[in-house]
């Protein structure tokens, strides 16, 4: 069986290395899936939105995916803003990379594209972000007070906004009849909170977080698709 994965840097395995001061690949090990004879093809791209994901799918899906599965994980970049513009003009209207209605429509189109090739499709919820770290990260060199003003003085508005895109992904899954791979709840239900599982940028899992994510992902794929 073949498993094709489409998404952003989370399922690509990108994390921030504090010592090197740069991003690096964690290096997913899909041991449980490989043990079941699953060939994993990771087509994720750092920074990808659902629109970019569709373009990647167009040239990498192949024509005949009968018997294969496709997993999608989008939303983390779609919900993001141009924070420099926000910081400069917090009183103005700012749109996310992909507004919600467009996000849902394009996600649904991505599902239909994969299904048209004969694949079974599953959709992932989003790994949560750590609001305070994320705020510190996006405001580097910018007017932090301006960004906070845009957030109505509540830094946790960031995580609630990101969660709303995760819920939209769930709605697309339900409307499409696709299984949902829950990557979010295991992080949210971690004793002591998600801080010990997230990098300094507030959005990428650290090594411990990726170990958890890898286990959860493989478990959910096996339970939901194999």
C-alpha positions as CSV (number, residue, x, y, z in Angstrom):
1,X,0.0,0.0,0.0
2,X,1.1,3.6,-0.7
3,X,0.5,6.5,1.6
4,X,1.0,10.0,0.2
5,X,1.1,12.9,2.7
6,X,0.4,16.5,1.8
7,X,0.7,19.4,4.2
8,X,3.1,22.0,5.7
9,X,6.2,22.0,7.8
10,X,4.5,20.1,10.7
11,X,4.2,16.8,8.8
12,X,7.3,17.6,6.9
13,X,9.1,17.4,10.3
14,X,10.6,20.9,10.6
15,X,11.6,22.2,14.0
16,X,13.6,25.1,15.3
17,X,17.0,24.4,16.7
18,X,17.9,26.8,19.5
19,X,21.7,26.1,19.3
20,X,22.0,26.5,15.5
21,X,19.4,29.3,15.5
22,X,17.7,27.9,12.4
23,X,15.2,25.3,11.3
24,X,16.1,21.7,10.7
25,X,14.3,18.5,9.8
26,X,13.3,16.2,12.7
27,X,13.3,13.1,10.5
28,X,10.1,11.1,10.8
29,X,10.4,7.4,11.3
30,X,7.2,5.6,10.1
31,X,8.3,2.3,11.6
32,X,4.8,1.0,12.4
33,X,3.6,1.8,8.9
34,X,6.6,0.3,7.2
35,X,6.1,-2.8,9.3
36,X,2.7,-3.2,7.8
37,X,4.1,-2.8,4.3
38,X,3.1,0.8,3.8
39,X,5.3,2.9,1.4
40,X,5.2,6.5,2.7
41,X,5.7,9.4,0.3
42,X,6.0,12.7,2.1
43,X,5.1,15.6,-0.2
44,X,4.8,18.3,2.6
45,X,6.4,21.7,2.1
46,X,7.4,24.3,4.7
47,X,5.1,27.3,4.5
48,X,2.5,25.5,2.2
49,X,-1.1,26.7,2.2
50,X,-3.9,24.6,0.9
51,X,-3.6,26.4,-2.5
52,X,0.0,25.4,-2.8
53,X,-0.9,21.9,-1.6
54,X,-3.3,21.5,-4.5
55,X,-0.6,22.6,-7.0
56,X,1.8,20.1,-5.5
57,X,-0.9,17.4,-5.7
58,X,-1.6,18.1,-9.4
59,X,1.9,16.9,-10.4
60,X,2.6,14.3,-7.8
61,X,-0.6,12.4,-7.1
62,X,-0.4,10.2,-10.2
63,X,-3.3,9.0,-12.3
64,X,-4.2,5.8,-10.6
65,X,-4.3,5.7,-6.7
66,X,-6.7,2.8,-6.3
67,X,-5.7,1.1,-3.0
68,X,-3.6,4.1,-1.9
69,X,-4.3,6.6,0.8
70,X,-3.7,10.4,1.0
71,X,-3.4,12.3,4.2
72,X,-3.8,16.1,4.2
73,X,-2.7,18.6,6.9
74,X,-3.4,22.2,6.0
75,X,-4.4,25.4,7.9
76,X,-1.4,26.5,9.9
77,X,-0.1,28.8,7.2
78,X,-3.6,29.6,5.8
79,X,-4.6,31.2,9.0
80,X,-1.4,33.3,9.3
81,X,-1.3,37.1,8.7
82,X,1.3,39.4,7.3
83,X,2.5,40.4,10.8
84,X,4.7,43.3,9.6
85,X,1.6,44.9,8.0
86,X,-0.4,44.2,11.1
87,X,2.2,45.8,13.3
88,X,2.4,48.9,11.1
89,X,-1.3,49.4,10.8
90,X,-3.2,47.5,13.5
91,X,-6.3,49.6,13.0
92,X,-6.8,48.5,9.4
93,X,-8.5,45.3,8.2
94,X,-6.0,42.5,7.6
95,X,-6.9,39.2,5.9
96,X,-5.2,35.9,6.6
97,X,-3.3,34.1,3.9
98,X,-6.4,32.1,3.0
99,X,-9.7,33.5,4.4
100,X,-11.9,31.0,6.0
101,X,-14.6,30.5,3.3
102,X,-11.9,30.1,0.6
103,X,-9.9,27.7,2.9
104,X,-12.9,25.4,3.3
105,X,-13.7,25.5,-0.5
106,X,-10.1,24.8,-1.5
107,X,-9.7,22.0,1.1
108,X,-12.8,20.4,-0.2
109,X,-11.4,20.7,-3.8
110,X,-8.2,19.1,-2.6
111,X,-10.1,16.1,-1.2
112,X,-12.1,15.7,-4.4
113,X,-8.9,15.8,-6.5
114,X,-7.3,13.0,-4.5
115,X,-10.5,11.0,-4.6
116,X,-10.8,11.4,-8.3
117,X,-7.6,9.5,-8.7
118,X,-9.1,6.6,-6.6
119,X,-7.4,7.4,-3.3
120,X,-8.8,7.1,0.2
121,X,-8.4,10.5,2.0
122,X,-8.0,11.5,5.6
123,X,-7.7,15.0,7.0
124,X,-5.6,16.0,10.1
125,X,-6.5,18.5,12.8
126,X,-3.8,21.1,13.5
127,X,-1.2,20.8,16.2
128,X,-1.9,23.7,18.6
129,X,0.4,26.7,18.9
130,X,1.8,28.2,22.1
131,X,0.4,31.8,22.0
132,X,3.0,33.6,24.1
133,X,6.0,32.1,22.3
134,X,4.3,32.6,18.9
135,X,3.7,36.3,19.8
136,X,7.3,36.8,20.8
137,X,8.4,35.1,17.6
138,X,6.3,37.0,15.1
139,X,6.9,40.4,16.8
140,X,10.7,40.2,16.5
141,X,11.8,43.6,15.1
142,X,8.2,44.7,14.8
143,X,5.8,46.9,16.8
144,X,4.6,44.3,19.3
145,X,2.1,46.7,20.8
146,X,0.6,47.2,17.4
147,X,0.1,43.4,17.0
148,X,-1.4,43.1,20.4
149,X,-3.8,45.9,19.6
150,X,-4.9,44.0,16.5
151,X,-5.5,41.0,18.8
152,X,-7.7,43.2,21.0
153,X,-5.2,43.1,23.8
154,X,-5.5,39.3,24.1
155,X,-2.4,37.2,23.1
156,X,-4.5,34.1,23.3
157,X,-6.6,35.3,20.4
158,X,-3.8,33.9,18.2
159,X,-4.4,30.3,19.4
160,X,-8.1,30.6,19.2
161,X,-7.9,31.8,15.6
162,X,-5.6,29.0,14.7
163,X,-8.0,26.5,16.4
164,X,-10.8,27.8,14.3
165,X,-9.0,26.6,11.1
166,X,-8.5,23.2,12.7
167,X,-12.3,23.1,13.3
168,X,-12.8,24.1,9.6
169,X,-10.6,21.1,8.6
170,X,-12.9,18.9,10.7
171,X,-16.0,20.3,9.0
172,X,-14.4,19.6,5.6
173,X,-13.7,16.0,6.7
174,X,-17.3,15.5,7.9
175,X,-18.7,17.0,4.7
176,X,-16.5,14.8,2.6
177,X,-17.0,11.7,4.6
178,X,-13.3,11.4,5.3
179,X,-11.7,10.0,8.5
180,X,-10.2,12.6,10.8
181,X,-6.7,12.1,12.2
182,X,-6.6,13.9,15.5
183,X,-3.2,15.4,16.0
184,X,-4.4,18.2,18.2
185,X,-6.0,16.5,21.3
186,X,-2.9,14.6,22.4
187,X,-1.0,17.9,22.6
188,X,-3.8,19.8,24.4
189,X,-4.3,17.0,26.9
190,X,-0.6,16.7,27.8
191,X,-0.1,17.2,31.6
192,X,1.4,20.5,32.3
193,X,0.3,21.9,28.9
194,X,1.9,22.0,25.5
195,X,4.9,24.1,26.5
196,X,7.2,21.1,26.8
197,X,6.4,19.9,23.3
198,X,6.7,23.1,21.3
199,X,9.8,25.0,20.0
200,X,10.7,28.6,20.8
201,X,8.8,29.8,17.8
202,X,5.5,28.6,19.4
203,X,4.3,26.6,16.4
204,X,6.6,23.7,15.6
205,X,6.9,20.7,17.9
206,X,10.3,20.1,19.5
207,X,12.0,16.7,19.4
208,X,9.8,15.4,22.2
209,X,6.7,16.8,20.5
210,X,7.6,15.2,17.2
211,X,8.1,11.8,18.9
212,X,4.6,12.2,20.3
213,X,3.2,13.4,16.9
214,X,4.9,10.5,15.0
215,X,3.3,7.9,17.4
216,X,-0.1,9.5,17.2
217,X,0.0,9.9,13.5
218,X,0.9,6.3,12.8
219,X,-1.7,5.1,15.3
220,X,-4.4,7.2,13.8
221,X,-3.5,6.2,10.2
222,X,-3.6,2.5,11.2
223,X,-6.8,2.9,13.1
224,X,-8.5,5.0,10.5
225,X,-7.2,3.9,7.1
226,X,-5.5,0.5,7.1
